[in-house]
Amino acid sequence: MSKPNYKFRLHYLLRQLKVDDYEVAMKLLPELLGISKSTFLKWIYLTEDSYYDLPFCTLIKLSTFFKVKPIEIYNEQIQERINESIASWAE
């Protein structure tokens, strides 16, 4: 069985936290984002083929929390597609 390609790197970013910080993040992030814990879990495990995307303000809040660029919330394949789209717009 192959590993699913998650749309967002939230699972990875959360796992980089210390255990205590992970537990706090899992409890507080949904509250800070104004969403339910089940919605937050849905976002963590969204597969790459899902049409759903994060609201822009949520993307910014998450990138600030994890201290990464907003594009780094997405998985690597999506990051490449975004960069290719930006490059084609610049031509």
PDB file of N, CA, C and O in Angstrom:
ATOM      1  N   MET A   1       0.844  -1.179   0.000  1.00  0.00           N
ATOM      2  CA  MET A   1       0.000   0.000   0.000  1.00  0.00           C
ATOM      3  C   MET A   1       0.886   1.238   0.000  1.00  0.00           C
ATOM      4  O   MET A   1       1.809   1.341   0.808  1.00  0.00           O
ATOM      5  N   SER A   2       0.614   2.167  -0.893  1.00  0.00           N
ATOM      6  CA  SER A   2       1.445   3.370  -1.000  1.00  0.00           C
ATOM      7  C   SER A   2       0.980   4.435  -0.001  1.00  0.00           C
ATOM      8  O   SER A   2      -0.183   4.487   0.402  1.00  0.00           O
ATOM      9  N   LYS A   3       1.918   5.256   0.367  1.00  0.00           N
ATOM     10  CA  LYS A   3       1.655   6.347   1.294  1.00  0.00           C
ATOM     11  C   LYS A   3       0.839   7.417   0.574  1.00  0.00           C
ATOM     12  O   LYS A   3       1.162   7.767  -0.561  1.00  0.00           O
ATOM     13  N   PRO A   4      -0.213   7.946   1.207  1.00  0.00           N
ATOM     14  CA  PRO A   4      -1.011   8.977   0.532  1.00  0.00           C
ATOM     15  C   PRO A   4      -0.219  10.269   0.392  1.00  0.00           C
ATOM     16  O   PRO A   4       0.607  10.608   1.239  1.00  0.00           O
ATOM     17  N   ASN A   5      -0.488  10.970  -0.681  1.00  0.00           N
ATOM     18  CA  ASN A   5       0.129  12.281  -0.882  1.00  0.00           C
ATOM     19  C   ASN A   5      -0.805  13.324  -0.285  1.00  0.00           C
ATOM     20  O   ASN A   5      -1.858  13.635  -0.841  1.00  0.00           O
ATOM     21  N   TYR A   6      -0.394  13.852   0.853  1.00  0.00           N
ATOM     22  CA  TYR A   6      -1.204  14.879   1.484  1.00  0.00           C
ATOM     23  C   TYR A   6      -1.019  16.205   0.761  1.00  0.00           C
ATOM     24  O   TYR A   6       0.075  16.515   0.290  1.00  0.00           O
ATOM     25  N   LYS A   7      -2.079  16.978   0.676  1.00  0.00           N
ATOM     26  CA  LYS A   7      -2.042  18.254  -0.011  1.00  0.00           C
ATOM     27  C   LYS A   7      -1.192  19.268   0.750  1.00  0.00           C
ATOM     28  O   LYS A   7      -0.464  20.064   0.157  1.00  0.00           O
ATOM     29  N   PHE A   8      -1.303  19.220   2.061  1.00  0.00           N
ATOM     30  CA  PHE A   8      -0.581  20.157   2.910  1.00  0.00           C
ATOM     31  C   PHE A   8       0.447  19.416   3.760  1.00  0.00           C
ATOM     32  O   PHE A   8       0.303  18.222   4.025  1.00  0.00           O
ATOM     33  N   ARG A   9       1.472  20.126   4.179  1.00  0.00           N
ATOM     34  CA  ARG A   9       2.534  19.540   4.993  1.00  0.00           C
ATOM     35  C   ARG A   9       2.249  19.700   6.484  1.00  0.00           C
ATOM     36  O   ARG A   9       3.176  19.660   7.294  1.00  0.00           O
ATOM     37  N   LEU A  10       0.999  19.878   6.854  1.00  0.00           N
ATOM     38  CA  LEU A  10       0.641  20.112   8.250  1.00  0.00           C
ATOM     39  C   LEU A  10       1.064  18.959   9.149  1.00  0.00           C
ATOM     40  O   LEU A  10       1.583  19.177  10.244  1.00  0.00           O
ATOM     41  N   HIS A  11       0.844  17.752   8.692  1.00  0.00           N
ATOM     42  CA  HIS A  11       1.232  16.578   9.485  1.00  0.00           C
ATOM     43  C   HIS A  11       2.731  16.604   9.765  1.00  0.00           C
ATOM     44  O   HIS A  11       3.165  16.402  10.899  1.00  0.00           O
ATOM     45  N   TYR A  12       3.508  16.852   8.730  1.00  0.00           N
ATOM     46  CA  TYR A  12       4.966  16.920   8.866  1.00  0.00           C
ATOM     47  C   TYR A  12       5.373  18.057   9.806  1.00  0.00           C
ATOM     48  O   TYR A  12       6.189  17.858  10.706  1.00  0.00           O
ATOM     49  N   LEU A  13       4.809  19.241   9.596  1.00  0.00           N
ATOM     50  CA  LEU A  13       5.173  20.398  10.409  1.00  0.00           C
ATOM     51  C   LEU A  13       4.807  20.197  11.876  1.00  0.00           C
ATOM     52  O   LEU A  13       5.559  20.590  12.769  1.00  0.00           O
ATOM     53  N   LEU A  14       3.660  19.589  12.119  1.00  0.00           N
ATOM     54  CA  LEU A  14       3.267  19.298  13.503  1.00  0.00           C
ATOM     55  C   LEU A  14       4.223  18.295  14.149  1.00  0.00           C
ATOM     56  O   LEU A  14       4.577  18.435  15.320  1.00  0.00           O
ATOM     57  N   ARG A  15       4.634  17.296  13.391  1.00  0.00           N
ATOM     58  CA  ARG A  15       5.529  16.256  13.934  1.00  0.00           C
ATOM     59  C   ARG A  15       6.930  16.794  14.220  1.00  0.00           C
ATOM     60  O   ARG A  15       7.700  16.158  14.941  1.00  0.00           O
ATOM     61  N   GLN A  16       7.266  17.957  13.663  1.00  0.00           N
ATOM     62  CA  GLN A  16       8.576  18.562  13.940  1.00  0.00           C
ATOM     63  C   GLN A  16       8.601  19.250  15.306  1.00  0.00           C
ATOM     64  O   GLN A  16       9.669  19.587  15.818  1.00  0.00           O
ATOM     65  N   LEU A  17       7.425  19.453  15.887  1.00  0.00           N
ATOM     66  CA  LEU A  17       7.338  20.105  17.193  1.00  0.00           C
ATOM     67  C   LEU A  17       7.709  19.133  18.312  1.00  0.00           C
ATOM     68  O   LEU A  17       7.600  17.918  18.150  1.00  0.00           O
ATOM     69  N   LYS A  18       8.140  19.669  19.427  1.00  0.00           N
ATOM     70  CA  LYS A  18       8.360  18.847  20.625  1.00  0.00           C
ATOM     71  C   LYS A  18       7.010  18.286  21.052  1.00  0.00           C
ATOM     72  O   LYS A  18       5.969  18.859  20.729  1.00  0.00           O
ATOM     73  N   VAL A  19       7.021  17.181  21.769  1.00  0.00           N
ATOM     74  CA  VAL A  19       5.777  16.496  22.145  1.00  0.00           C
ATOM     75  C   VAL A  19       4.819  17.442  22.861  1.00  0.00           C
ATOM     76  O   VAL A  19       3.634  17.493  22.529  1.00  0.00           O
ATOM     77  N   ASP A  20       5.316  18.182  23.828  1.00  0.00           N
ATOM     78  CA  ASP A  20       4.449  19.113  24.559  1.00  0.00           C
ATOM     79  C   ASP A  20       3.888  20.190  23.640  1.00  0.00           C
ATOM     80  O   ASP A  20       2.711  20.539  23.733  1.00  0.00           O
ATOM     81  N   ASP A  21       4.726  20.716  22.752  1.00  0.00           N
ATOM     82  CA  ASP A  21       4.280  21.742  21.810  1.00  0.00           C
ATOM     83  C   ASP A  21       3.266  21.171  20.823  1.00  0.00           C
ATOM     84  O   ASP A  21       2.313  21.851  20.443  1.00  0.00           O
ATOM     85  N   TYR A  22       3.472  19.924  20.411  1.00  0.00           N
ATOM     86  CA  TYR A  22       2.526  19.251  19.508  1.00  0.00           C
ATOM     87  C   TYR A  22       1.149  19.176  20.151  1.00  0.00           C
ATOM     88  O   TYR A  22       0.142  19.498  19.520  1.00  0.00           O
ATOM     89  N   GLU A  23       1.111  18.750  21.404  1.00  0.00           N
ATOM     90  CA  GLU A  23      -0.170  18.613  22.107  1.00  0.00           C
ATOM     91  C   GLU A  23      -0.869  19.961  22.249  1.00  0.00           C
ATOM     92  O   GLU A  23      -2.084  20.059  22.072  1.00  0.00           O
ATOM     93  N   VAL A  24      -0.100  20.995  22.570  1.00  0.00           N
ATOM     94  CA  VAL A  24      -0.666  22.341  22.684  1.00  0.00           C
ATOM     95  C   VAL A  24      -1.174  22.805  21.322  1.00  0.00           C
ATOM     96  O   VAL A  24      -2.268  23.360  21.223  1.00  0.00           O
ATOM     97  N   ALA A  25      -0.382  22.580  20.271  1.00  0.00           N
ATOM     98  CA  ALA A  25      -0.775  23.003  18.920  1.00  0.00           C
ATOM     99  C   ALA A  25      -2.059  22.311  18.476  1.00  0.00           C
ATOM    100  O   ALA A  25      -2.937  22.951  17.897  1.00  0.00           O
ATOM    101  N   MET A  26      -2.177  21.028  18.740  1.00  0.00           N
ATOM    102  CA  MET A  26      -3.377  20.283  18.330  1.00  0.00           C
ATOM    103  C   MET A  26      -4.617  20.787  19.062  1.00  0.00           C
ATOM    104  O   MET A  26      -5.732  20.684  18.551  1.00  0.00           O
ATOM    105  N   LYS A  27      -4.419  21.323  20.237  1.00  0.00           N
ATOM    106  CA  LYS A  27      -5.549  21.843  20.995  1.00  0.00           C
ATOM    107  C   LYS A  27      -5.847  23.294  20.627  1.00  0.00           C
ATOM    108  O   LYS A  27      -7.009  23.661  20.454  1.00  0.00           O
ATOM    109  N   LEU A  28      -4.810  24.119  20.507  1.00  0.00           N
ATOM    110  CA  LEU A  28      -5.008  25.552  20.327  1.00  0.00           C
ATOM    111  C   LEU A  28      -5.161  26.018  18.882  1.00  0.00           C
ATOM    112  O   LEU A  28      -5.886  26.977  18.621  1.00  0.00           O
ATOM    113  N   LEU A  29      -4.489  25.353  17.938  1.00  0.00           N
ATOM    114  CA  LEU A  29      -4.566  25.817  16.547  1.00  0.00           C
ATOM    115  C   LEU A  29      -6.001  25.882  16.017  1.00  0.00           C
ATOM    116  O   LEU A  29      -6.382  26.896  15.432  1.00  0.00           O
ATOM    117  N   PRO A  30      -6.808  24.834  16.204  1.00  0.00           N
ATOM    118  CA  PRO A  30      -8.192  24.962  15.717  1.00  0.00           C
ATOM    119  C   PRO A  30      -8.920  26.145  16.348  1.00  0.00           C
ATOM    120  O   PRO A  30      -9.673  26.852  15.679  1.00  0.00           O
ATOM    121  N   GLU A  31      -8.689  26.347  17.628  1.00  0.00           N
ATOM    122  CA  GLU A  31      -9.332  27.456  18.328  1.00  0.00           C
ATOM    123  C   GLU A  31      -8.859  28.801  17.766  1.00  0.00           C
ATOM    124  O   GLU A  31      -9.668  29.694  17.514  1.00  0.00           O
ATOM    125  N   LEU A  32      -7.553  28.936  17.574  1.00  0.00           N
ATOM    126  CA  LEU A  32      -6.999  30.188  17.044  1.00  0.00           C
ATOM    127  C   LEU A  32      -7.447  30.453  15.604  1.00  0.00           C
ATOM    128  O   LEU A  32      -7.583  31.603  15.187  1.00  0.00           O
ATOM    129  N   LEU A  33      -7.673  29.377  14.856  1.00  0.00           N
ATOM    130  CA  LEU A  33      -8.113  29.513  13.465  1.00  0.00           C
ATOM    131  C   LEU A  33      -9.627  29.673  13.350  1.00  0.00           C
ATOM    132  O   LEU A  33     -10.146  29.966  12.273  1.00  0.00           O
ATOM    133  N   GLY A  34     -10.334  29.478  14.473  1.00  0.00           N
ATOM    134  CA  GLY A  34     -11.786  29.608  14.468  1.00  0.00           C
ATOM    135  C   GLY A  34     -12.493  28.461  13.777  1.00  0.00           C
ATOM    136  O   GLY A  34     -13.530  28.648  13.141  1.00  0.00           O
ATOM    137  N   ILE A  35     -11.922  27.265  13.907  1.00  0.00           N
ATOM    138  CA  ILE A  35     -12.500  26.071  13.279  1.00  0.00           C
ATOM    139  C   ILE A  35     -12.617  24.959  14.318  1.00  0.00           C
ATOM    140  O   ILE A  35     -12.065  25.061  15.414  1.00  0.00           O
ATOM    141  N   SER A  36     -13.333  23.911  13.968  1.00  0.00           N
ATOM    142  CA  SER A  36     -13.444  22.765  14.869  1.00  0.00           C
ATOM    143  C   SER A  36     -12.202  21.883  14.752  1.00  0.00           C
ATOM    144  O   SER A  36     -11.456  21.960  13.776  1.00  0.00           O
ATOM    145  N   LYS A  37     -12.003  21.061  15.747  1.00  0.00           N
ATOM    146  CA  LYS A  37     -10.871  20.132  15.708  1.00  0.00           C
ATOM    147  C   LYS A  37     -11.035  19.159  14.537  1.00  0.00           C
ATOM    148  O   LYS A  37     -10.049  18.778  13.908  1.00  0.00           O
ATOM    149  N   SER A  38     -12.262  18.759  14.246  1.00  0.00           N
ATOM    150  CA  SER A  38     -12.483  17.828  13.134  1.00  0.00           C
ATOM    151  C   SER A  38     -12.129  18.473  11.792  1.00  0.00           C
ATOM    152  O   SER A  38     -11.600  17.799  10.908  1.00  0.00           O
ATOM    153  N   THR A  39     -12.412  19.760  11.630  1.00  0.00           N
ATOM    154  CA  THR A  39     -12.024  20.460  10.399  1.00  0.00           C
ATOM    155  C   THR A  39     -10.507  20.522  10.295  1.00  0.00           C
ATOM    156  O   THR A  39      -9.943  20.299   9.224  1.00  0.00           O
ATOM    157  N   PHE A  40      -9.852  20.823  11.405  1.00  0.00           N
ATOM    158  CA  PHE A  40      -8.393  20.881  11.407  1.00  0.00           C
ATOM    159  C   PHE A  40      -7.803  19.521  11.031  1.00  0.00           C
ATOM    160  O   PHE A  40      -6.865  19.451  10.237  1.00  0.00           O
ATOM    161  N   LEU A  41      -8.342  18.451  11.592  1.00  0.00           N
ATOM    162  CA  LEU A  41      -7.873  17.105  11.250  1.00  0.00           C
ATOM    163  C   LEU A  41      -8.124  16.798   9.778  1.00  0.00           C
ATOM    164  O   LEU A  41      -7.306  16.150   9.125  1.00  0.00           O
ATOM    165  N   LYS A  42      -9.248  17.261   9.265  1.00  0.00           N
ATOM    166  CA  LYS A  42      -9.553  17.059   7.833  1.00  0.00           C
ATOM    167  C   LYS A  42      -8.484  17.737   6.976  1.00  0.00           C
ATOM    168  O   LYS A  42      -8.021  17.166   5.988  1.00  0.00           O
ATOM    169  N   TRP A  43      -8.096  18.946   7.351  1.00  0.00           N
ATOM    170  CA  TRP A  43      -7.062  19.660   6.599  1.00  0.00           C
ATOM    171  C   TRP A  43      -5.727  18.922   6.653  1.00  0.00           C
ATOM    172  O   TRP A  43      -5.013  18.853   5.653  1.00  0.00           O
ATOM    173  N   ILE A  44      -5.394  18.374   7.811  1.00  0.00           N
ATOM    174  CA  ILE A  44      -4.118  17.656   7.959  1.00  0.00           C
ATOM    175  C   ILE A  44      -4.053  16.486   6.990  1.00  0.00           C
ATOM    176  O   ILE A  44      -3.009  16.232   6.389  1.00  0.00           O
ATOM    177  N   TYR A  45      -5.160  15.775   6.837  1.00  0.00           N
ATOM    178  CA  TYR A  45      -5.160  14.540   6.051  1.00  0.00           C
ATOM    179  C   TYR A  45      -5.789  14.667   4.666  1.00  0.00           C
ATOM    180  O   TYR A  45      -6.097  13.655   4.037  1.00  0.00           O
ATOM    181  N   LEU A  46      -5.986  15.904   4.176  1.00  0.00           N
ATOM    182  CA  LEU A  46      -6.493  16.076   2.812  1.00  0.00           C
ATOM    183  C   LEU A  46      -5.491  15.515   1.814  1.00  0.00           C
ATOM    184  O   LEU A  46      -4.292  15.768   1.920  1.00  0.00           O
ATOM    185  N   THR A  47      -5.978  14.765   0.861  1.00  0.00           N
ATOM    186  CA  THR A  47      -5.085  14.224  -0.155  1.00  0.00           C
ATOM    187  C   THR A  47      -4.885  15.248  -1.267  1.00  0.00           C
ATOM    188  O   THR A  47      -5.672  16.181  -1.431  1.00  0.00           O
ATOM    189  N   GLU A  48      -3.836  15.051  -2.007  1.00  0.00           N
ATOM    190  CA  GLU A  48      -3.422  15.989  -3.050  1.00  0.00           C
ATOM    191  C   GLU A  48      -4.502  16.212  -4.106  1.00  0.00           C
ATOM    192  O   GLU A  48      -4.578  17.295  -4.687  1.00  0.00           O
ATOM    193  N   ASP A  49      -5.324  15.222  -4.359  1.00  0.00           N
ATOM    194  CA  ASP A  49      -6.341  15.345  -5.402  1.00  0.00           C
ATOM    195  C   ASP A  49      -7.617  16.051  -4.933  1.00  0.00           C
ATOM    196  O   ASP A  49      -8.549  16.233  -5.716  1.00  0.00           O
ATOM    197  N   SER A  50      -7.658  16.444  -3.672  1.00  0.00           N
ATOM    198  CA  SER A  50      -8.828  17.133  -3.140  1.00  0.00           C
ATOM    199  C   SER A  50      -8.953  18.523  -3.765  1.00  0.00           C
ATOM    200  O   SER A  50      -7.954  19.218  -3.948  1.00  0.00           O
ATOM    201  N   TYR A  51     -10.169  18.918  -4.086  1.00  0.00           N
ATOM    202  CA  TYR A  51     -10.397  20.250  -4.653  1.00  0.00           C
ATOM    203  C   TYR A  51     -10.395  21.323  -3.574  1.00  0.00           C
ATOM    204  O   TYR A  51     -10.301  22.511  -3.883  1.00  0.00           O
ATOM    205  N   TYR A  52     -10.497  20.916  -2.311  1.00  0.00           N
ATOM    206  CA  TYR A  52     -10.564  21.860  -1.209  1.00  0.00           C
ATOM    207  C   TYR A  52      -9.204  22.509  -0.981  1.00  0.00           C
ATOM    208  O   TYR A  52      -8.169  21.855  -1.113  1.00  0.00           O
ATOM    209  N   ASP A  53      -9.208  23.785  -0.640  1.00  0.00           N
ATOM    210  CA  ASP A  53      -7.975  24.498  -0.322  1.00  0.00           C
ATOM    211  C   ASP A  53      -8.193  25.294   0.954  1.00  0.00           C
ATOM    212  O   ASP A  53      -9.330  25.536   1.360  1.00  0.00           O
ATOM    213  N   LEU A  54      -7.112  25.694   1.573  1.00  0.00           N
ATOM    214  CA  LEU A  54      -7.197  26.501   2.786  1.00  0.00           C
ATOM    215  C   LEU A  54      -7.568  27.933   2.438  1.00  0.00           C
ATOM    216  O   LEU A  54      -7.120  28.458   1.419  1.00  0.00           O
ATOM    217  N   PRO A  55      -8.383  28.575   3.275  1.00  0.00           N
ATOM    218  CA  PRO A  55      -8.600  30.007   3.084  1.00  0.00           C
ATOM    219  C   PRO A  55      -7.267  30.744   3.228  1.00  0.00           C
ATOM    220  O   PRO A  55      -6.406  30.342   4.010  1.00  0.00           O
ATOM    221  N   PHE A  56      -7.110  31.824   2.467  1.00  0.00           N
ATOM    222  CA  PHE A  56      -5.842  32.548   2.452  1.00  0.00           C
ATOM    223  C   PHE A  56      -5.423  33.003   3.844  1.00  0.00           C
ATOM    224  O   PHE A  56      -4.260  32.858   4.220  1.00  0.00           O
ATOM    225  N   CYS A  57      -6.362  33.555   4.614  1.00  0.00           N
ATOM    226  CA  CYS A  57      -6.003  34.050   5.955  1.00  0.00           C
ATOM    227  C   CYS A  57      -5.533  32.896   6.848  1.00  0.00           C
ATOM    228  O   CYS A  57      -4.667  33.092   7.701  1.00  0.00           O
ATOM    229  N   THR A  58      -6.086  31.718   6.665  1.00  0.00           N
ATOM    230  CA  THR A  58      -5.649  30.541   7.428  1.00  0.00           C
ATOM    231  C   THR A  58      -4.250  30.124   7.007  1.00  0.00           C
ATOM    232  O   THR A  58      -3.422  29.773   7.848  1.00  0.00           O
ATOM    233  N   LEU A  59      -3.988  30.161   5.720  1.00  0.00           N
ATOM    234  CA  LEU A  59      -2.659  29.837   5.204  1.00  0.00           C
ATOM    235  C   LEU A  59      -1.607  30.763   5.811  1.00  0.00           C
ATOM    236  O   LEU A  59      -0.525  30.315   6.191  1.00  0.00           O
ATOM    237  N   ILE A  60      -1.924  32.040   5.899  1.00  0.00           N
ATOM    238  CA  ILE A  60      -1.003  33.013   6.484  1.00  0.00           C
ATOM    239  C   ILE A  60      -0.809  32.745   7.974  1.00  0.00           C
ATOM    240  O   ILE A  60       0.318  32.786   8.468  1.00  0.00           O
ATOM    241  N   LYS A  61      -1.882  32.474   8.686  1.00  0.00           N
ATOM    242  CA  LYS A  61      -1.780  32.196  10.126  1.00  0.00           C
ATOM    243  C   LYS A  61      -0.946  30.945  10.383  1.00  0.00           C
ATOM    244  O   LYS A  61      -0.110  30.931  11.287  1.00  0.00           O
ATOM    245  N   LEU A  62      -1.167  29.902   9.598  1.00  0.00           N
ATOM    246  CA  LEU A  62      -0.406  28.664   9.774  1.00  0.00           C
ATOM    247  C   LEU A  62       1.067  28.869   9.443  1.00  0.00           C
ATOM    248  O   LEU A  62       1.940  28.363  10.148  1.00  0.00           O
ATOM    249  N   SER A  63       1.343  29.602   8.386  1.00  0.00           N
ATOM    250  CA  SER A  63       2.741  29.845   8.024  1.00  0.00           C
ATOM    251  C   SER A  63       3.436  30.675   9.101  1.00  0.00           C
ATOM    252  O   SER A  63       4.619  30.471   9.373  1.00  0.00           O
ATOM    253  N   THR A  64       2.718  31.593   9.705  1.00  0.00           N
ATOM    254  CA  THR A  64       3.285  32.379  10.805  1.00  0.00           C
ATOM    255  C   THR A  64       3.539  31.492  12.016  1.00  0.00           C
ATOM    256  O   THR A  64       4.593  31.586  12.646  1.00  0.00           O
ATOM    257  N   PHE A  65       2.591  30.642  12.342  1.00  0.00           N
ATOM    258  CA  PHE A  65       2.742  29.741  13.493  1.00  0.00           C
ATOM    259  C   PHE A  65       3.956  28.827  13.320  1.00  0.00           C
ATOM    260  O   PHE A  65       4.756  28.665  14.241  1.00  0.00           O
ATOM    261  N   PHE A  66       4.086  28.230  12.130  1.00  0.00           N
ATOM    262  CA  PHE A  66       5.172  27.276  11.890  1.00  0.00           C
ATOM    263  C   PHE A  66       6.476  27.946  11.444  1.00  0.00           C
ATOM    264  O   PHE A  66       7.500  27.283  11.279  1.00  0.00           O
ATOM    265  N   LYS A  67       6.425  29.268  11.252  1.00  0.00           N
ATOM    266  CA  LYS A  67       7.610  30.037  10.837  1.00  0.00           C
ATOM    267  C   LYS A  67       8.166  29.535   9.501  1.00  0.00           C
ATOM    268  O   LYS A  67       9.363  29.293   9.346  1.00  0.00           O
ATOM    269  N   VAL A  68       7.244  29.391   8.544  1.00  0.00           N
ATOM    270  CA  VAL A  68       7.610  28.998   7.182  1.00  0.00           C
ATOM    271  C   VAL A  68       6.917  29.960   6.217  1.00  0.00           C
ATOM    272  O   VAL A  68       6.017  30.704   6.605  1.00  0.00           O
ATOM    273  N   LYS A  69       7.349  29.933   4.964  1.00  0.00           N
ATOM    274  CA  LYS A  69       6.672  30.723   3.928  1.00  0.00           C
ATOM    275  C   LYS A  69       5.312  30.079   3.650  1.00  0.00           C
ATOM    276  O   LYS A  69       5.177  28.862   3.777  1.00  0.00           O
ATOM    277  N   PRO A  70       4.309  30.866   3.274  1.00  0.00           N
ATOM    278  CA  PRO A  70       2.987  30.279   2.998  1.00  0.00           C
ATOM    279  C   PRO A  70       3.027  29.129   1.993  1.00  0.00           C
ATOM    280  O   PRO A  70       2.295  28.151   2.150  1.00  0.00           O
ATOM    281  N   ILE A  71       3.864  29.231   0.970  1.00  0.00           N
ATOM    282  CA  ILE A  71       3.946  28.160  -0.032  1.00  0.00           C
ATOM    283  C   ILE A  71       4.431  26.848   0.590  1.00  0.00           C
ATOM    284  O   ILE A  71       4.116  25.771   0.084  1.00  0.00           O
ATOM    285  N   GLU A  72       5.187  26.932   1.675  1.00  0.00           N
ATOM    286  CA  GLU A  72       5.734  25.738   2.315  1.00  0.00           C
ATOM    287  C   GLU A  72       4.694  24.951   3.116  1.00  0.00           C
ATOM    288  O   GLU A  72       4.999  23.875   3.631  1.00  0.00           O
ATOM    289  N   ILE A  73       3.491  25.466   3.223  1.00  0.00           N
ATOM    290  CA  ILE A  73       2.399  24.708   3.842  1.00  0.00           C
ATOM    291  C   ILE A  73       1.951  23.599   2.885  1.00  0.00           C
ATOM    292  O   ILE A  73       1.477  22.549   3.319  1.00  0.00           O
ATOM    293  N   TYR A  74       2.105  23.844   1.577  1.00  0.00           N
ATOM    294  CA  TYR A  74       1.724  22.853   0.568  1.00  0.00           C
ATOM    295  C   TYR A  74       2.806  21.783   0.416  1.00  0.00           C
ATOM    296  O   TYR A  74       3.965  22.007   0.767  1.00  0.00           O
ATOM    297  N   ASN A  75       2.417  20.622  -0.111  1.00  0.00           N
ATOM    298  CA  ASN A  75       3.412  19.579  -0.367  1.00  0.00           C
ATOM    299  C   ASN A  75       4.323  20.004  -1.527  1.00  0.00           C
ATOM    300  O   ASN A  75       4.034  20.973  -2.228  1.00  0.00           O
ATOM    301  N   GLU A  76       5.407  19.279  -1.715  1.00  0.00           N
ATOM    302  CA  GLU A  76       6.430  19.678  -2.684  1.00  0.00           C
ATOM    303  C   GLU A  76       5.920  19.711  -4.119  1.00  0.00           C
ATOM    304  O   GLU A  76       6.297  20.600  -4.882  1.00  0.00           O
ATOM    305  N   GLN A  77       5.070  18.761  -4.501  1.00  0.00           N
ATOM    306  CA  GLN A  77       4.554  18.741  -5.867  1.00  0.00           C
ATOM    307  C   GLN A  77       3.714  19.977  -6.149  1.00  0.00           C
ATOM    308  O   GLN A  77       3.821  20.571  -7.222  1.00  0.00           O
ATOM    309  N   ILE A  78       2.886  20.362  -5.202  1.00  0.00           N
ATOM    310  CA  ILE A  78       2.052  21.546  -5.387  1.00  0.00           C
ATOM    311  C   ILE A  78       2.920  22.797  -5.389  1.00  0.00           C
ATOM    312  O   ILE A  78       2.666  23.725  -6.156  1.00  0.00           O
ATOM    313  N   GLN A  79       3.944  22.831  -4.537  1.00  0.00           N
ATOM    314  CA  GLN A  79       4.873  23.962  -4.540  1.00  0.00           C
ATOM    315  C   GLN A  79       5.498  24.139  -5.922  1.00  0.00           C
ATOM    316  O   GLN A  79       5.614  25.261  -6.415  1.00  0.00           O
ATOM    317  N   GLU A  80       5.899  23.035  -6.543  1.00  0.00           N
ATOM    318  CA  GLU A  80       6.498  23.098  -7.887  1.00  0.00           C
ATOM    319  C   GLU A  80       5.505  23.654  -8.900  1.00  0.00           C
ATOM    320  O   GLU A  80       5.862  24.492  -9.727  1.00  0.00           O
ATOM    321  N   ARG A  81       4.259  23.189  -8.836  1.00  0.00           N
ATOM    322  CA  ARG A  81       3.238  23.675  -9.772  1.00  0.00           C
ATOM    323  C   ARG A  81       2.967  25.163  -9.570  1.00  0.00           C
ATOM    324  O   ARG A  81       2.787  25.899 -10.539  1.00  0.00           O
ATOM    325  N   ILE A  82       2.937  25.601  -8.330  1.00  0.00           N
ATOM    326  CA  ILE A  82       2.731  27.020  -8.048  1.00  0.00           C
ATOM    327  C   ILE A  82       3.891  27.834  -8.615  1.00  0.00           C
ATOM    328  O   ILE A  82       3.680  28.853  -9.273  1.00  0.00           O
ATOM    329  N   ASN A  83       5.108  27.381  -8.359  1.00  0.00           N
ATOM    330  CA  ASN A  83       6.286  28.092  -8.875  1.00  0.00           C
ATOM    331  C   ASN A  83       6.295  28.128 -10.398  1.00  0.00           C
ATOM    332  O   ASN A  83       6.660  29.148 -10.982  1.00  0.00           O
ATOM    333  N   GLU A  84       5.902  27.042 -11.053  1.00  0.00           N
ATOM    334  CA  GLU A  84       5.825  27.010 -12.514  1.00  0.00           C
ATOM    335  C   GLU A  84       4.770  27.994 -13.021  1.00  0.00           C
ATOM    336  O   GLU A  84       4.983  28.677 -14.023  1.00  0.00           O
ATOM    337  N   SER A  85       3.650  28.062 -12.334  1.00  0.00           N
ATOM    338  CA  SER A  85       2.596  29.010 -12.736  1.00  0.00           C
ATOM    339  C   SER A  85       3.073  30.443 -12.594  1.00  0.00           C
ATOM    340  O   SER A  85       2.826  31.276 -13.466  1.00  0.00           O
ATOM    341  N   ILE A  86       3.756  30.727 -11.496  1.00  0.00           N
ATOM    342  CA  ILE A  86       4.287  32.076 -11.286  1.00  0.00           C
ATOM    343  C   ILE A  86       5.306  32.414 -12.358  1.00  0.00           C
ATOM    344  O   ILE A  86       5.309  33.528 -12.881  1.00  0.00           O
ATOM    345  N   ALA A  87       6.173  31.463 -12.692  1.00  0.00           N
ATOM    346  CA  ALA A  87       7.200  31.689 -13.721  1.00  0.00           C
ATOM    347  C   ALA A  87       6.543  31.952 -15.079  1.00  0.00           C
ATOM    348  O   ALA A  87       7.006  32.809 -15.830  1.00  0.00           O
ATOM    349  N   SER A  88       5.473  31.226 -15.399  1.00  0.00           N
ATOM    350  CA  SER A  88       4.819  31.431 -16.687  1.00  0.00           C
ATOM    351  C   SER A  88       4.101  32.789 -16.737  1.00  0.00           C
ATOM    352  O   SER A  88       4.005  33.391 -17.806  1.00  0.00           O
ATOM    353  N   TRP A  89       3.606  33.268 -15.619  1.00  0.00           N
ATOM    354  CA  TRP A  89       2.972  34.587 -15.582  1.00  0.00           C
ATOM    355  C   TRP A  89       4.014  35.676 -15.815  1.00  0.00           C
ATOM    356  O   TRP A  89       3.708  36.717 -16.397  1.00  0.00           O
ATOM    357  N   ALA A  90       5.237  35.439 -15.364  1.00  0.00           N
ATOM    358  CA  ALA A  90       6.286  36.450 -15.469  1.00  0.00           C
ATOM    359  C   ALA A  90       6.821  36.572 -16.894  1.00  0.00           C
ATOM    360  O   ALA A  90       7.477  37.561 -17.222  1.00  0.00           O
ATOM    361  N   GLU A  91       6.551  35.587 -17.737  1.00  0.00           N
ATOM    362  CA  GLU A  91       7.071  35.602 -19.113  1.00  0.00           C
ATOM    363  C   GLU A  91       6.347  36.596 -19.980  1.00  0.00           C
ATOM    364  O   GLU A  91       6.664  36.731 -21.162  1.00  0.00           O
TER     365      GLU A  91
END
